[in-house]
Amino acid sequence: MSGPTRTPQHLDSEIGGGIGESPQRPDGALKVRGEFAYASDLWAEDMLWGATLRSPHPHARITSIDVGPALRTAGVRAVLTAEDVPGDNRYGVKERDQPVLAEDVVRFRGEPVALVAADHPETARRALERIEVGYEVLPAVTDAELAAHDTTLPRLHESGNVVRHQVIRRGDPDAAAEVVVSGVYTVGMQDQAFLGPEAGLALPAEDGGVDLYLATQDLHSDRAQTAAALGLPPELVRMTLSGVGGAFGGREDLSIQVHVCLLALRTGRPVKMVYGREESFHGHVHRHPAVLHYEHGATRDGRLVYVRARQYFDGGAYASKTPVVVGNATTLGVGPYRVPNVDLECWGLYTNNPPCGAMRGLGAVQPTFAYESQMDRLAEELGVDPVDLRIRNAVQQGDELPTGQRLDFPAPVAELLHRLRAMPLPPEPADRDLRELPGGVSNTTRGEGVVRGVGYGVTIKNICYSEGADDYSTARVRLGLVGGEPLAEVHTAAAEVGQGLVTVQQQIARTELGVERVTIHPNDTSVGAAGSSSASRQTYVTGGAVREACAAVRDAVLLRAAELHGVAPAALSLHGGKVISATAGVLADLAEVLGDGPVELTREYHHRPTFPMDATGASERVQVQHAFSAHRAIVDVDVELGLVKVVRLDCAQDVGKAVNPDAVLGQIHGGSAQGLGLAVMEEIQVRDGAMRNASFTDYLIPTVLDMPPMEVAILERGDPNAPYGVRGVGEPPTISTTPAVVAAIRAATGKALTHVPVAPHHLI
């Protein structure tokens, strides 16, 4: 059977640019011109269309399913239910607790119940309406805090309603302080809001397997879960990454993967599935809503004495990444501060709300809003500058975190805050264009009630997988001749989801192999695993794998050159397509050395090990690395109308090593936009388990008109344990933006503001 049209491209580049430079992205021009192949663009001859029937109830027992009327619809080729799943009908990235198709119970509104394959997408949708499902509605659990403690509530899973409970206790649990502030903070459910919907194309193969082209964040995790559900060995489930239109954590869990493969294997024809926007909201996980109880104690001179906290995370119907969220929320729960006494307890809960999982800043966004709000309250109580209070308590290299892990790499938190505060503030113009005021072009205010505020936020975020996970990536590198010229080809399974990883891999190959032409092979499961494009880990881990594979290839090439010319390989290097001798200069053209054939080698890169926490939350190294960022927000608030305009949003961030400075800047701007969205507009409204705003009409995200000017200070305090000294970049700016914006709104209004996003009714 022929493959799909618009398969992923080999991404080639003959434009130079090594580590520390900013070469043009090979996929950039294609995307700007609309020529890049996204998963939703895939097409195959004789293709069918798949569609999903979803539960209308947040909690109900399935009493009957009649697919007969749907099967009798002209153009329908298959209708499948749970009994048609040949393998394990349970999957999950951490816990296998989520059914491929609901069996006896549905646990959230939107849960998949049945599948249809038809000749036309509209035919498939009509057939869904003809599937008759009987439901017995059950009481729904919708309050996560109650789910943690109320044993009279329905048990949503055999294990109960607690996904994970974690404590961290350090120092004196009864420590007293001269100044105490406390508060309860809530964070709404945020959506990843990627623009490219879930999509994939499955082709049944002659060997009884299936080839799937899809948008995802982790090809090998998807393959393992999909193969188990299909009852096939993993080698018969082959996955290739298609263009990904954004991810931000929302593609770590399965969506269409098993469904589209089931339909293709049942019909014997290619099947494509593409979610519409409303279905996308129901079909992927979201950021966990949270309730956070915090108490901070300090001395009169502003030294933190203790932090006590109780955190509740609503994981929705299935576990997804809730265990990891709980781990991050506890280990990072006091922020980048020295705190001798910590009593922190966290619950991740099952409810009948929409499932929640990974989103940029996983597990750190919610506690950062809480502890940074607390730091501002403490500064007010002490009568000190909030930046000075943060600097006075900031961790630095050599300090211990509440888990007992010692920071054995630079931790320039105080420096970030000093750099940020030194940036000039924008002047308050005496006569402004009305379009620059809160409300903008809608001309809702003349400026009479507009007040300006300034606020700060700082965060700590773990990088890579933690708590004992074997975090690694695999890279295959080939150096040969094409058209008589040296060409390096890099092959990994690491998903390019917009972060610029393709360019980074090319930069590493150019730096290590001394060649200009570098091609990135389409990402697929024919090479070893690379893990997920999440946790700000790919430049660290896949970058490390590419570097090691390139180094192995380089050593093999230099050995070949040394044998040809009778010299010691230790005295040779590669540069500009030449073999260079330390004593004699240019020894040979690389093309000459490669004339006997290419060199191809595969290497894995594993970062140094991490370890689980014990019963008190202690671990000598629970996380491999931490990143730090700080934001300053300047806002104008119309206190009469409750309207907010972010005037400026400045950032200082330590990136270890800016492998690609332009890409680093882009990540900081993009992350800041998502943090701003959570601060003032982004929230999925859920009532009685039902999502009420599953569209970009009603779920608002920042546009270019909402993003203010930014000054960005990039620090490069290299981590000696990481390849090139890199430190993860993508997540921290999302985290520190939200508390900075809210702090600025508080400064302008005097309101307590304990919930994000801040809405107009919170301000008037």
C-alpha positions in Angstrom: 0.0 0.0 0.0 1.4 3.4 -1.0 2.3 5.9 1.8 0.6 9.2 2.5 1.1 12.3 0.5 2.8 15.2 2.3 5.0 13.0 4.5 7.4 14.8 6.8 10.3 16.4 5.0 14.0 15.8 5.4 15.1 19.2 6.7 18.2 20.3 5.0 20.5 23.2 5.7 23.6 24.4 3.9 23.7 27.7 5.9 26.4 27.7 8.5 25.9 28.2 12.2 27.3 26.3 15.1 26.8 26.5 18.9 26.2 30.0 20.0 25.0 31.3 16.6 21.5 31.8 15.3 21.2 30.2 11.9 17.9 30.3 9.9 15.5 27.6 10.8 15.2 25.1 7.9 11.5 24.7 8.6 10.9 28.4 9.1 10.4 29.5 5.5 8.2 26.5 4.8 5.9 27.4 7.7 5.7 31.1 6.8 4.8 30.2 3.2 2.2 27.6 4.2 4.1 24.8 2.6 5.1 22.8 5.7 3.3 19.5 6.0 1.3 19.3 9.2 -0.5 16.2 10.4 -3.9 17.6 9.4 -2.6 17.9 5.8 -1.9 14.2 5.3 -3.7 12.3 2.6 -3.7 8.8 1.2 -5.4 7.1 -1.8 -8.6 5.3 -0.9 -8.6 6.9 2.6 -11.5 6.7 5.1 -12.3 9.2 7.8 -12.6 8.4 11.5 -14.8 10.0 14.1 -15.4 9.5 17.8 -18.6 9.3 19.8 -18.1 10.9 23.2 -20.0 10.7 26.5 -22.5 13.5 27.2 -22.2 12.8 31.0 -19.4 13.4 33.5 -20.2 10.2 35.3 -22.5 7.4 34.2 -22.9 3.7 33.8 -23.3 2.4 30.2 -26.3 0.1 30.2 -26.5 -0.6 26.4 -24.9 0.3 23.1 -26.6 -0.4 19.7 -24.4 0.3 16.7 -26.8 -1.2 14.2 -28.3 2.0 12.9 -24.9 3.5 12.4 -23.6 0.4 10.5 -26.6 0.6 8.2 -25.7 4.2 7.2 -24.5 4.3 3.5 -20.7 4.9 3.4 -19.9 3.6 6.9 -17.2 0.9 6.8 -16.8 0.2 10.6 -18.2 1.0 14.0 -16.2 -0.1 17.0 -16.7 -0.2 20.7 -14.7 -1.4 23.7 -15.3 -5.1 22.9 -13.5 -4.5 19.6 -10.2 -3.5 21.3 -8.0 -6.6 20.7 -5.4 -5.9 23.4 -5.2 -4.0 26.6 -8.1 -1.5 26.8 -6.2 0.6 29.3 -3.4 3.1 28.7 -1.7 6.0 30.4 1.6 7.8 30.4 2.1 7.0 34.1 -0.8 4.8 35.2 -2.7 2.5 32.8 -6.1 3.6 34.1 -7.7 5.2 31.0 -9.8 3.0 28.6 -9.3 3.2 24.9 -13.1 3.1 24.7 -15.3 3.2 27.7 -16.5 -0.2 28.9 -19.1 -0.1 31.7 -18.5 3.5 33.1 -17.7 6.9 31.7 -15.8 9.2 34.0 -15.8 12.5 32.2 -18.0 14.4 29.8 -16.3 13.8 26.4 -14.9 10.3 27.1 -14.6 8.2 23.9 -17.3 5.5 23.7 -17.4 4.4 20.1 -15.6 4.9 16.7 -16.8 5.2 13.2 -14.9 5.0 9.8 -16.7 6.2 6.7 -16.0 7.4 3.2 -16.6 11.1 4.1 -16.1 13.0 7.3 -19.7 14.2 7.3 -21.0 10.7 6.8 -18.9 9.6 9.8 -20.4 12.4 11.9 -24.0 11.5 10.9 -23.3 7.9 11.8 -22.2 8.9 15.3 -25.6 10.4 15.9 -27.2 7.0 15.1 -25.3 5.1 17.7 -27.7 4.5 20.6 -26.2 4.4 24.0 -28.1 3.9 27.2 -26.7 5.7 30.3 -27.5 5.5 34.0 -26.3 8.8 35.4 -24.2 8.6 38.5 -23.3 11.2 41.1 -20.3 13.2 40.0 -17.2 14.1 42.1 -16.2 17.6 41.1 -14.5 19.1 44.1 -10.8 18.0 44.4 -10.3 19.2 47.9 -13.3 17.1 49.1 -12.1 14.2 47.0 -8.9 14.1 49.1 -10.7 13.7 52.5 -14.4 12.9 52.1 -14.6 9.1 52.2 -18.4 9.2 51.5 -17.9 10.3 47.9 -18.0 7.7 45.1 -14.7 5.9 44.5 -13.9 6.7 40.9 -11.2 4.0 40.7 -10.4 0.9 42.6 -7.6 2.7 44.3 -9.9 5.4 45.5 -9.8 9.1 44.5 -6.2 9.9 45.4 -3.7 9.6 42.5 -0.7 10.6 44.6 -0.1 12.0 48.1 3.3 13.4 48.8 4.8 15.2 51.8 8.1 17.2 52.3 9.1 17.7 55.9 12.3 19.4 56.8 13.5 21.0 60.0 11.2 21.8 62.9 7.5 21.3 62.1 6.6 23.5 65.1 8.9 26.4 64.3 7.6 29.8 65.3 8.1 33.2 63.6 7.8 36.8 64.5 5.8 37.7 61.4 3.3 35.3 59.8 1.2 35.7 56.6 -1.2 33.1 55.2 -3.5 32.8 52.2 -5.6 30.4 50.1 -4.9 30.7 46.4 -6.7 29.1 43.4 -5.6 28.5 39.9 -8.0 28.0 37.1 -7.8 25.3 34.4 -5.7 26.4 31.5 -5.6 25.0 28.0 -2.5 24.5 25.9 -4.4 26.2 23.0 -2.2 24.8 20.3 -3.4 25.8 16.9 -2.8 22.5 15.1 -5.6 20.1 16.1 -5.0 16.4 17.0 -4.5 14.6 13.7 -3.1 11.4 12.2 -3.2 9.0 9.3 -2.9 5.2 9.8 -2.1 2.8 7.0 -2.5 -1.0 7.5 0.5 -2.9 6.4 0.9 -6.3 4.7 2.8 -7.7 7.7 -0.3 -7.3 9.9 1.1 -4.1 11.5 0.3 -0.5 11.0 2.1 2.7 10.0 0.9 5.8 11.8 1.8 9.4 10.8 0.9 11.8 13.5 1.5 14.9 15.6 2.9 13.9 19.0 5.5 14.8 21.7 6.8 11.2 22.3 6.8 8.7 19.5 8.1 5.7 21.5 5.7 6.2 24.5 2.8 6.4 22.0 4.0 3.3 20.2 4.3 1.3 23.5 0.8 2.2 24.6 -0.7 1.8 21.1 0.9 -1.6 20.5 -0.4 -2.9 23.8 -4.0 -1.8 23.0 -3.8 -3.3 19.5 -2.3 -6.6 20.8 0.7 -6.2 18.5 4.4 -6.4 19.2 5.9 -2.9 19.1 7.9 -3.6 16.0 4.7 -3.9 14.0 3.5 -0.4 15.1 5.7 2.1 13.2 5.2 5.8 13.9 6.5 8.8 12.0 6.2 12.4 13.2 4.3 14.7 11.0 4.3 18.4 11.4 3.2 19.5 14.9 1.2 22.7 15.2 2.1 23.3 18.8 2.0 21.1 21.8 2.9 22.6 25.2 2.3 19.2 27.0 -1.1 18.6 25.4 0.2 15.9 23.1 1.9 13.7 25.7 -1.2 11.6 26.2 -2.8 9.5 23.6 -5.7 11.0 21.6 -6.3 9.6 18.1 -3.4 7.1 18.1 -5.1 3.8 19.1 -8.5 4.9 17.6 -7.2 5.5 14.1 -5.1 2.4 14.1 -8.1 0.2 15.2 -10.2 1.6 12.3 -7.4 1.1 9.8 -6.7 -2.5 10.8 -10.5 -3.3 10.9 -11.2 -1.8 7.5 -7.9 -2.7 5.8 -7.8 0.9 4.4 -6.0 4.1 5.3 -7.9 6.1 7.9 -7.4 9.7 8.8 -8.7 11.4 12.0 -8.6 15.2 12.6 -10.3 16.8 15.6 -12.3 20.0 15.2 -11.6 22.7 17.8 -14.4 21.8 20.2 -13.4 18.1 20.1 -9.8 19.1 20.6 -10.7 20.8 23.9 -12.4 17.5 25.0 -9.8 15.3 23.5 -6.6 16.4 25.3 -5.6 17.1 28.9 -5.3 20.6 30.4 -3.4 22.3 33.2 -4.5 21.2 36.6 -6.7 23.6 38.6 -5.4 23.9 42.1 -6.3 25.1 45.6 -3.2 26.0 47.6 -3.1 26.9 51.3 0.1 28.7 52.3 1.6 30.1 55.5 4.9 31.8 55.6 6.8 32.8 58.8 9.7 35.2 59.0 11.9 37.1 61.3 11.4 40.9 61.7 14.5 41.5 59.5 12.9 39.5 56.7 14.5 36.0 56.9 12.2 33.1 56.1 11.8 30.8 59.1 9.2 28.3 57.8 6.7 27.5 55.0 3.7 25.4 55.6 1.4 24.5 52.7 -1.4 22.2 51.7 -1.8 21.7 47.9 -4.8 20.1 46.1 -4.5 19.4 42.3 -7.6 18.4 40.3 -6.4 15.7 37.9 -9.8 15.0 36.5 -11.0 11.5 35.5 -7.6 9.8 34.8 -4.1 10.0 36.2 -2.1 11.2 33.1 0.8 13.2 34.5 -0.7 13.9 37.9 1.9 11.9 39.7 4.7 14.1 38.2 2.7 17.3 38.9 2.5 16.3 42.6 6.2 15.6 42.6 7.2 18.9 41.1 4.7 20.9 43.2 6.1 19.6 46.4 9.8 19.7 45.6 9.5 23.2 44.1 6.8 24.3 46.5 8.7 26.9 48.5 10.3 28.6 45.5 14.0 29.6 44.9 14.4 30.6 48.6 16.3 29.3 51.6 13.7 27.9 54.1 15.1 26.0 57.1 11.7 24.6 58.1 9.2 23.1 55.6 6.0 21.3 56.2 4.4 20.7 52.8 1.7 18.3 51.8 0.2 17.7 48.3 -2.7 15.7 46.9 -3.3 14.9 43.3 -7.0 13.8 42.9 -9.3 11.9 40.6 -12.6 13.8 39.9 -15.2 13.7 37.2 -13.9 16.9 35.7 -12.0 16.9 32.4 -8.6 15.1 32.6 -5.6 17.2 33.4 -2.0 16.4 32.6 1.1 18.1 31.2 1.3 21.7 30.4 4.3 24.0 30.1 5.7 24.6 33.6 4.3 21.3 34.8 3.6 21.4 38.5 5.4 24.6 39.2 3.0 27.2 37.8 0.4 26.8 40.6 2.7 26.9 43.7 4.7 29.7 42.1 1.6 31.9 42.0 1.0 31.0 45.7 4.4 31.5 47.1 5.1 34.6 45.2 1.8 36.1 46.3 2.9 35.2 49.8 6.3 36.9 49.4 4.5 40.1 48.4 2.2 39.9 51.4 5.2 39.3 53.6 7.0 42.3 52.2 4.0 44.4 52.8 3.7 43.2 56.4 7.3 43.9 57.0 7.3 47.2 55.2 10.2 46.3 52.9 10.7 46.3 49.2 9.4 43.0 47.7 12.5 42.7 45.5 14.8 43.2 48.5 12.9 40.5 50.4 13.4 38.0 47.6 17.1 38.8 47.2 17.6 38.4 51.0 16.2 34.9 50.9 17.3 33.8 47.4 19.1 30.5 47.1 22.6 30.4 45.6 25.0 27.7 44.5 25.8 25.4 47.4 22.5 25.8 49.2 20.2 22.9 49.9 16.6 22.7 48.7 13.8 21.3 51.1 14.5 17.8 49.7 18.1 18.0 50.9 19.4 18.2 47.3 22.4 20.6 47.1 22.6 23.0 44.2 25.9 22.1 42.7 25.5 24.4 39.7 25.0 28.2 39.4 21.8 29.6 40.9 21.9 33.3 40.1 18.5 34.2 41.5 19.7 37.4 43.2 21.5 38.4 40.1 18.4 37.9 38.0 16.4 40.2 40.3 19.2 42.9 40.3 19.3 42.8 36.5 15.6 43.1 36.3 15.2 45.9 38.7 18.0 47.9 36.9 16.0 47.9 33.7 14.5 51.4 33.1 10.8 51.8 33.8 8.7 53.2 30.9 7.5 56.7 31.6 3.9 57.5 32.2 2.9 59.7 29.3 0.8 62.7 30.1 -1.3 62.4 27.0 -1.7 58.9 25.6 -3.5 57.6 22.6 -6.8 56.1 23.8 -5.9 52.9 22.0 -3.0 52.4 24.5 -5.3 52.5 27.5 -7.1 49.4 29.1 -9.9 48.5 26.7 -7.8 49.4 23.7 -9.6 50.1 20.4 -13.0 49.5 22.0 -12.6 53.0 23.4 -14.1 52.1 26.7 -12.2 54.6 28.9 -10.8 58.1 28.7 -8.2 57.3 31.3 -9.8 58.9 34.3 -9.7 55.7 36.5 -6.4 54.3 35.2 -3.7 53.5 37.7 -0.3 52.0 37.0 1.3 49.2 39.0 4.6 47.3 39.0 5.1 43.7 40.2 7.8 41.0 40.2 7.8 37.3 40.1 10.6 34.7 40.2 10.6 30.9 39.9 12.6 27.7 40.1 11.8 24.9 37.7 13.3 21.4 37.4 14.7 20.3 34.0 14.4 16.8 32.5 12.8 13.8 34.1 13.2 13.4 37.9 12.7 11.0 40.9 14.8 8.2 39.5 13.6 8.1 35.9 16.1 6.8 33.5 16.1 9.9 31.3 18.0 9.4 28.0 17.9 10.0 24.3 19.3 8.2 21.2 21.0 9.7 18.1 22.2 8.1 14.9 24.7 10.2 12.9 26.0 9.5 9.5 28.8 11.4 7.7 29.2 10.7 4.1 29.4 12.2 0.6 26.5 13.4 -1.5 27.4 15.0 -4.8 31.0 14.7 -3.8 30.5 17.0 -0.8 30.4 16.0 2.9 27.0 15.7 4.3 26.0 14.9 7.9 22.7 13.3 8.6 21.2 13.2 12.1 18.4 10.8 13.0 16.6 11.0 16.3 13.0 10.3 17.5 12.9 13.7 19.3 9.8 15.6 18.4 10.1 19.1 16.9 7.1 20.8 18.3 8.1 24.4 17.5 10.9 24.8 20.0 13.7 24.8 17.3 15.2 21.4 18.1 15.9 20.7 14.4 18.1 23.8 14.2 19.9 22.9 17.5 20.8 19.4 16.2 22.2 20.9 13.0 24.3 23.4 15.1 25.7 20.6 17.2 26.6 18.5 14.1 28.3 21.5 12.4 30.3 22.3 15.6 31.4 18.7 16.2 32.0 17.5 12.6 33.2 20.7 11.0 30.8 20.5 8.1 28.3 22.9 6.7 25.7 20.6 5.2 23.5 18.9 7.8 20.2 17.0 7.2 17.7 16.1 9.9 16.1 12.7 9.1 12.3 12.5 9.6 11.6 11.5 13.2 10.3 8.0 13.6 10.5 4.8 15.7 13.1 3.2 13.5 15.7 4.8 15.8 16.0 4.5 19.6 13.8 6.4 22.0 14.4 10.1 22.7 11.7 10.6 25.3 9.1 13.3 25.3 9.6 16.9 24.0 8.7 18.1 27.5 10.3 19.1 30.8 12.6 21.5 28.8 14.8 18.5 28.2 15.4 18.0 24.5 18.4 20.3 24.0 19.9 18.8 27.2 19.3 15.1 26.5 18.9 14.8 22.7 21.5 17.5 22.3 23.8 15.4 24.4 23.0 12.3 22.3 23.7 14.1 19.1 27.0 15.5 20.5 28.1 12.0 21.6 27.2 10.4 18.3 29.0 13.2 16.4 32.0 12.8 18.6 32.1 9.0 17.9 31.8 9.6 14.1 34.5 12.3 14.2 36.9 9.9 16.1 36.3 7.2 13.5 36.9 9.6 10.6 40.0 10.9 12.2 41.3 7.4 12.8 40.7 6.7 9.1 42.6 9.8 8.1 45.4 9.1 10.5 45.9 5.6 9.0 45.8 7.0 5.5 48.5 9.6 6.3 50.5 7.8 8.9 50.0 10.3 11.7 48.6 10.1 15.2 44.8 10.7 15.4 45.1 12.7 18.6 46.8 15.5 16.6 43.9 15.8 14.1 40.6 17.7 14.0 37.8 18.5 11.6 37.1 22.0 10.4 35.5 23.6 7.3 35.3 20.2 5.5 39.0 19.6 6.1 41.1 17.3 8.2 43.5 19.6 10.2 46.8 18.6 11.7 47.9 20.5 14.8 51.4 20.7 13.4 51.1 20.6 9.6 47.8 22.5 8.9 45.4 21.1 6.3 46.1 17.4 5.9 43.3 16.4 3.6 39.9 17.2 2.3 37.2 15.4 4.3 35.8 14.2 1.0 39.0 12.3 0.4 38.8 10.5 3.7 35.1 9.6 3.2 35.8 8.2 -0.3 35.9 4.6 1.1 32.3 5.0 2.4 30.3 6.8 5.0 30.7 6.5 8.8 27.5 5.9 10.7 27.2 5.4 14.5 24.5 5.5 17.2 24.9 6.7 20.7 22.7 7.1 23.8 23.0 10.0 26.3 21.9 9.5 29.9 22.1 12.4 32.3 23.4 11.8 35.8 21.0 9.8 37.9 18.2 11.1 40.1 16.6 9.4 43.1 13.1 9.0 44.5 12.1 10.8 47.7 11.8 9.0 51.0 8.7 9.2 53.3 9.7 12.7 54.4 10.4 14.0 50.9 14.2 13.7 51.2 16.4 12.8 48.3 20.1 13.5 47.6 19.2 14.4 44.0 15.6 14.3 43.2 16.0 16.5 40.1 19.0 16.7 37.7 18.9 20.4 37.1 17.0 23.6 37.9 16.4 26.7 35.9 15.6 30.2 37.2 13.7 33.1 35.7 12.3 36.4 36.9 9.8 38.8 35.4 8.8 42.4 36.1 5.4 43.5 34.9 4.1 47.0 34.5 0.3 47.3 34.1 -2.3 49.9 33.7 -5.7 49.1 35.4 -8.9 51.0 35.0 -10.1 50.5 38.6 -13.6 51.7 37.7 -14.2 49.3 34.8 -11.9 46.4 35.9 -9.9 46.5 32.7 -6.2 45.6 32.6 -3.5 46.4 30.0 0.0 45.0 30.5 2.3 47.9 29.4 5.6 46.1 29.7 6.8 42.6 30.6 10.6 42.4 31.2 12.5 39.2 31.9 15.8 38.0 33.2 16.6 34.3 32.8 19.7 32.1 33.2 19.9 29.7 30.2 23.3 28.1 31.0 24.4 28.4 27.4 22.5 30.1 24.6 22.9 27.4 22.0 20.8 29.5 19.6 20.3 33.0 21.0 17.4 33.9 18.7 15.6 30.7 19.6 16.1 31.4 23.3 14.6 34.8 22.9 11.6 33.3 21.1 11.1 30.8 23.8 11.1 33.5 26.5 8.7 35.7 24.5 6.4 32.7 23.8 6.4 31.4 27.4 5.7 34.9 28.7 2.7 35.1 26.5 1.2 31.9 28.0 1.9 33.2 31.5 0.2 36.5 30.7 -2.8 34.5 29.4 -3.1 32.6 32.7 -2.8 35.9 34.6 -5.6 37.8 33.0 -7.8 35.8 30.6 -7.2 32.0 30.1 -9.6 29.7 32.0 -11.6 26.7 31.0 -14.9 27.1 32.7 -16.2 23.8 34.1 -19.5 23.5 35.9 -20.8 20.2 37.2 -18.2 18.4 35.2 -19.2 20.1 31.9 -16.8 22.3 29.9 -18.6 25.5 29.0 -16.2 27.4 26.7 -14.6 24.8 24.4 -13.8 27.2 21.5 -11.4 30.1 20.7 -14.5 32.3 20.7 -15.0 31.8 24.4 -11.6 30.6 25.6 -9.4 33.6 25.1 -5.7 33.6 24.5 -3.3 36.6 24.1 -2.9 38.0 20.6 -0.2 40.3 19.3 -2.4 43.2 20.6 -2.1 41.9 24.1 1.6 41.3 24.2 3.6 44.3 25.5 7.2 45.3 24.7 9.8 43.1 26.5 13.3 43.7 27.5 15.1 40.4 28.1 18.4 39.8 29.9 19.9 36.4 29.1 22.4 35.1 31.6 24.8 32.2 30.6 25.9 30.7 33.9 26.8 27.3 32.5 25.9 24.1 34.3 29.1 22.0 34.5 27.0 18.8 34.5 25.2 19.5 31.2 26.2 19.3 27.6 27.7 22.7 26.6 26.5 23.9 30.0 22.9 24.2 28.8 20.0 24.8 31.0 16.4 24.2 29.9 14.7 27.4 28.6 11.1 26.8 27.5 9.2 26.5 30.8 10.5 29.0 33.3 9.3 32.2 31.5 5.7 30.8 31.6 5.9 30.3 35.3 7.3 33.6 36.6 5.1 35.8 34.3 1.8 35.1 36.0 2.7 36.1 39.6 4.5 39.2 38.2 1.4 40.4 36.3 -0.9 39.8 39.2 1.5 41.5 41.6 1.4 44.6 39.4 -2.4 44.5 39.3 -2.4 44.3 43.1 -0.1 47.2 43.3 -2.4 49.3 41.1 -5.7 48.3 42.8 -4.9 47.3 46.4 -7.0 44.1 45.9 -5.8 40.8 47.4 -6.3 38.9 44.1 -6.0 35.2 45.2 -7.3 33.6 42.0 -5.9 33.5 38.4 -6.9 34.5 35.9 -7.9 37.9 37.3 -11.3 38.9 35.9 -12.9 42.3 35.8 -15.3 41.4 38.6 -12.3 40.8 40.8 -11.3 44.4 40.4 -14.4 46.4 41.0 
